[in-house]
Amino acid sequence: MEKSQNGEHNDDASSICGYDSLHHLLKDNLKPHHFQEVNRLLTGLNCGKALETIALPDSATALSVEHGFDIQAFHFHADKEVLREPRVVRVGLIQNSIAIPTTSHFVDQKKAIFEKLKPIIDAAGSSGVNILCLQEAWMMPFAFCTREKRWCEFAEPVDGESTKFLQSFALKYNMVIISPILERDINHGEVIWNTAVVIGNHGNIIGIHRKNHIPRVGDFNESTYYVEGNTGHPVFETAFGKIAINICYGRHHPLNWLAFGLNGAEIVFNPSATVGELSEPMWPIEARNAAIANSYYVASINRVGTETFPNPFTSGDGKPAHADFGHFYGSSYISAPDASCTPSLSRNRDGLLVTDMDLNLCRQYKDKWGFRMTARYELYAETLAQYVKPEFEPQVIRDPLLHKRS
Ligand SMILES: NC(=O)NCCC(=O)O
């Protein structure tokens, strides 16, 4: 049994050798000068320095102690410019487990999640967060593994109770809130979508984005419930910057990230639900790569905990039926265009990550690395235009001596 970050003994299977994040494991076990170098290589430097932490108001930390959620805060700087003032935006990410068992009445389950989130949203609001994002399908258990249709009852119209619940916080705290829900599209045959609702800082609904890529991997067979989204790659121009949402599995698709960048996003949120066995080694890489390649910030959020369902289900891999997905490993974090990133939130606790980011860094990195300028969009467009035709043939130049024996 090893010590956790705060000195408590912890043999929880959802931890990493008793630590609630890789960062804490390394910090506790490496000599300080080794940790400094490892941290430089793993999380990069921002304006030549290790990422700065910031202090949050006592009211926010008091809420985190009272309600037992992780709270961390950082600041990404940009270089000073002559003509532009810094454009610092405070972003908040919330990760959480469900609140009561999946066997409870559906109404109670949703209500319990609302209750659980209230103090975390209050902590974000009292910390002066400008843009807050919740995790994918935050208002329900991630029941899509079961393929049982009864979970469709959790779906809501865009202006349903979850949106109304968050609109009051948006107004109270002058905060933009991104609310990823299971949507029921009343005007189009009541079909279901996996949707992010963007609520403006006046409590208004700015618009929606529907998940572009629907997984069919392992237990994540969400296509039983909804199909690929029809909203394209919208960027929402808010009071605090141009934002977009790339929902979960879309993070594996570089062209999906690119399209949000081409539309001018400065921050792309990636609300997710994914489990350790499936994707944990990918988690620290894909979002950072997207931030670097597209010169924008990426804010990654994953839910927490193990959700057990009433009826066992199979994943079509010949393995025995099971009643849970595995562990949702939290680890929400933010990546910047300069290849730096925050440490992750806890792997097993609810959490709030607050991060100041100077949006000027986006253009500064476009100027420095010139990825937009050096991209060959006309070449890619040509290849893609050919590729989508039925008669497409891969451009392969075969060695005429391929089969010659040496
Ligand atoms: N929610 C979701 O799309 N999960 C798919 C698994 C993954 O992308 O890691």
The ligand as an SDF file (V2000), in Angstrom:
LIG
                    3D

  9  8  0  0  0  0  0  0  0  0999 V2000
  -17.7740    8.5110  -25.3170 N   0  0  0  0  0  0  0  0  0  0  0  0
  -17.0040    8.0450  -26.2940 C   0  0  0  0  0  0  0  0  0  0  0  0
  -17.1020    8.4780  -27.4290 O   0  0  0  0  0  0  0  0  0  0  0  0
  -16.1190    7.0910  -25.9370 N   0  0  0  0  0  0  0  0  0  0  0  0
  -15.3700    6.3700  -26.8770 C   0  0  0  0  0  0  0  0  0  0  0  0
  -14.1180    5.8480  -26.3160 C   0  0  0  0  0  0  0  0  0  0  0  0
  -12.9600    6.7520  -26.5370 C   0  0  0  0  0  0  0  0  0  0  0  0
  -12.9400    7.5160  -27.5040 O   0  0  0  0  0  0  0  0  0  0  0  0
  -12.0250    6.6860  -25.7500 O   0  0  0  0  0  0  0  0  0  0  0  0
  1  2  1  0
  2  3  2  0
  2  4  1  0
  4  5  1  0
  5  6  1  0
  6  7  1  0
  7  8  2  0
  7  9  1  0
M  END
$$$$
